[in-house]
Amino acid sequence: MSVSSTLTSPRSDELRRLAAEAVPCGRLSTTERDEMFALLDVYFAGTERARFDDDLAEKETVLLLRDAASGRVQGFSTLMRISATLDEEPIVAFFSGDTIIDRSYWGETILSRIWAQVVFGEVDALERASPGTRAFWFLICSGYKTWRFLPLFFRRFYPTVDEPTPPTHQRLLDTLGARKFGDQYVAGSGIVRFHTATPLRRGVADLTDERLRDPHVAFFAQANPGHADGDELACLAELSRTNLTRAALRMMARPVGE
């Protein structure tokens, strides 16, 4: 995975801007790594620098969000590819690892936009190099905020409140979950239960009665009852433009900088 373009998006209520860039993990500076870990530590309990560095070492790309005025890291998401075969069919999954954005920038769309640019650029390249290979987004969610991206941007994804997970998709989830997380993945349930959990801190993504009125959020709480303790729900969405919602298509078509 390699993308070198930079996107910027102005905030609506301030003169500051966020700048987003896809950076190969090997090119991250010590300062960037320090700022990434410090940001993660603000929002997740039980974080350890050694574990963060080990996790980052296996990733290929980091989507960095910086305050354009100061250059300080204000958010990031890590990415890696996982290849698999299911029923003799080649599969490529794009796994999203640690993802966080500073509270001051909640509501910004720049992270979603650069993620779509990078990942769908990779999907297009994959289709040219290996026609017929199916691509999926593989992610884990310990909070409803990340989970909520699925119904917002994808027509079909699993697990979902709308229908049971088809057996083929469950087998793919179990295959990817076991390959990525070993015995920390609970087959069938789709839960990743880390030996050393790093739950979201209180106040970051608390499930209120109001939030639980959203059927998607309520389903997430039911499917991942241990989310407050750091359990993660493994999820899957096929990466094809026909599987994108209108909101996702509008976001991808929106000129950068607006």
N, C-alpha and C positions, 0 to 999 in steps of 0.2 A: 504494500500500500504506500503510495507516494503522491502527495499533493502539496504544492508549494504556494498556492495562491492565498491571498489575504482578503478577508471580507471585513467591512466596517458597517456598523449600524448605529445611528444616533438615538439617544434617549429622547423621549417625547417631552419630559419634564425638566431636563437639565441640558446644559451645553456640552456636557461630557459625552464621549462616545466609547463604545466597546469595539475593540478590534479582535477579530477571530482569525486563527491561523492553524493549519494542519502541519504538525511538526513530527518528523521521525523521532522515535524515542531516543535513539542514539545521539541526536543533536541537541537534546535538552541541556541547558546550562545548569550549573549547580544552584544558582539563584532561582531559576524557574522550578527546579525540583523542590527546593526549600519552601517556596511560596505555595506550591501545589499541596505539599504535605501540611503546611500550616493551615491552609484553607480547609482541607479535609478534616483536620483535627477539631476545627470549630464546630462542625456539624455532625460528626460521628464520634461516639464514645468508644474507648478501648483501642484507638488507633496506635500503631507502633511503627516507627520509622523503618525498621528492618523489614517488616512485612510489606510496607508500602513500596520500598525499593525492589523487593523480590517480585511483587505483583507487576510493577512497572516494567521490569526487565523482560517479561514474557510478551508484553504488548508491542505492537508495531508502530502505531501512530497515536499521537495525542492531539486533540482539538483544544487549543488554548484560547481562552478569552482574557484579554487584557484591557485595563482602563487605558484608553488611547492617550490620555494626558500624562499619566504617571508611568505607564508601562507595566504596572504591577498585575500579576495574575489574579483575576477575579472569578475564574471558573475554568473547568476543564472536563473532558471526557476521554477515556482511553479506548482504543480499538485494536482488535486482532482478528485474523481469519482462522477458521477451523474447517478443515476438509473432512468429509465423511462420505460413506456410501450406504445407501438404504435401498434394499431390494434391487441391487446392482445398478442403482441410479446415482450418479455423482451429485454431491451436495456441497455447497460452500456456505458456511454461516459466518456472518460478521458479528462478533461478540463485543458488546459494550461493557466495559469494566467500570472502574471508579468514575462517577459523574457527580459534579457539584457545581453550583453557581452561587456567588455571594448574594445574600438576601437583598442587598441594595439594587440588584439587577433582576430580581424575579419578575417575570412578565416579558422579558426580552425574548425575541425570536431568533437571534443570531446563532445560538448554538444549534437549534434545530435546522437552520438553513445550511450552515456549513457541514453538519452531519449528513444531510441529504445530498449535498454537492459531492462530498467525498465518497460516500457509500454508493450512491447511484452511478458515480463515475467509475468505481470499481466494478459494479455490476455490468455496466455497458462494456467495459474492457473484457470482462469474463465471458460475456455473450459472444464477443468477436473471436476470442481465443478458443473457446470451448462451447460451441452452440449446444443448447439443450441442457446445460448445467443449471440446476435450480439454485437460487440464492435466497437466504433467509436472514432476518435479524434475530439474533439470539441474545436475550438480555435477562438480567435478574433484577427483581424489584423488592426492596424492603420498605418502600414508602409509596403511598398512593400517587404522589406527584409524578414520579417516573411512570408508574402504571398507566396514568391517565393519558400519556402520549399515544398509547395503542389505539383506543377507540377514536381519538382525535384525528389520527393520521392514516389509519388502516381500516379497510372494509372488513377484512377477515384476519383474525389473530387468535392465538390460543395460549392458555385457557381463556374462556369468555363466558359471560352470563347468557349469551344468546343461544349456545348449543354445546353439547358435549364435545370434548376434544376427539377428533377422528383418530382411530387406532394408528394410522400411519404417522400422523403428526405427534401422537404421544410417544411412539417408538423413536421418532427423530429427537424429540425433547429428551427422552431417557438416554439415547445414544450420546448426544452432545453433553448432557449434564454429567454423565458418568465419565466421559472423556476429559471434561474440563475440571471437574471437582472430585472425582473418585468417590470414596466412601462418605464424603460430605453431602452427596446428592442422594435424596430419598426417591427412588424410582416409583413411578405411578402417581405420587402426590405432586411431583415437580418442585419440591422444596429443597433448597440448599441450606443446610444447617452447619455452619462453620464450626470447627473445633474451638476457635476463638472468635466470638462474634463481635461485630462493631455496629451496634444499633444506632439509628438516628437519635440525636439528643432530643429531649422534650422541647416542644415548641416548633420543631422543624416541619413535621408532617403529621401532627396529631389528628386522629379521626374523631371529629365532633359529630353530634347528632345531625347537624346541617349537612356535613359532608356525606354522611351515610345515607342521606336521601337520594344521592346519585346511585343508580343501580350498579354502575360499573365499580364505583368505590366500595359499595356494600359487598359486591362479589369478591373484590380483592381481599377485603377483611375476612371473608369466609374462607377463601382459598388459602390464605396465608395467616392463620390465627396467631402465629408466633412472630409477626412482623415487628412488634415493639421490642422483642428480645433480640432482633437481628436476623431472623429467618428471612430468606430471600425466595421469591417465587420466580421460577424459570418460565420464560415466555418466548413465543415464536411468532413471527409474521413474515410471510413471503414478500421478498423484495422485487415487486413488479409494479410497473406504473398502473396497471389495471387494478391493482389492489389498494391504490391510494384513494383517500377520500377527497372531496372537493377542497376541503380546507388545506390538505397537504399539497394538492396541485397548485392552489393559489399561492401558497407560501413559496413553493419552488419557482414559480413564475415571477414572483415579485422582484423587481430590480434591486440589486444590492445598493444599500445606502439610503433607501427610503425608510 
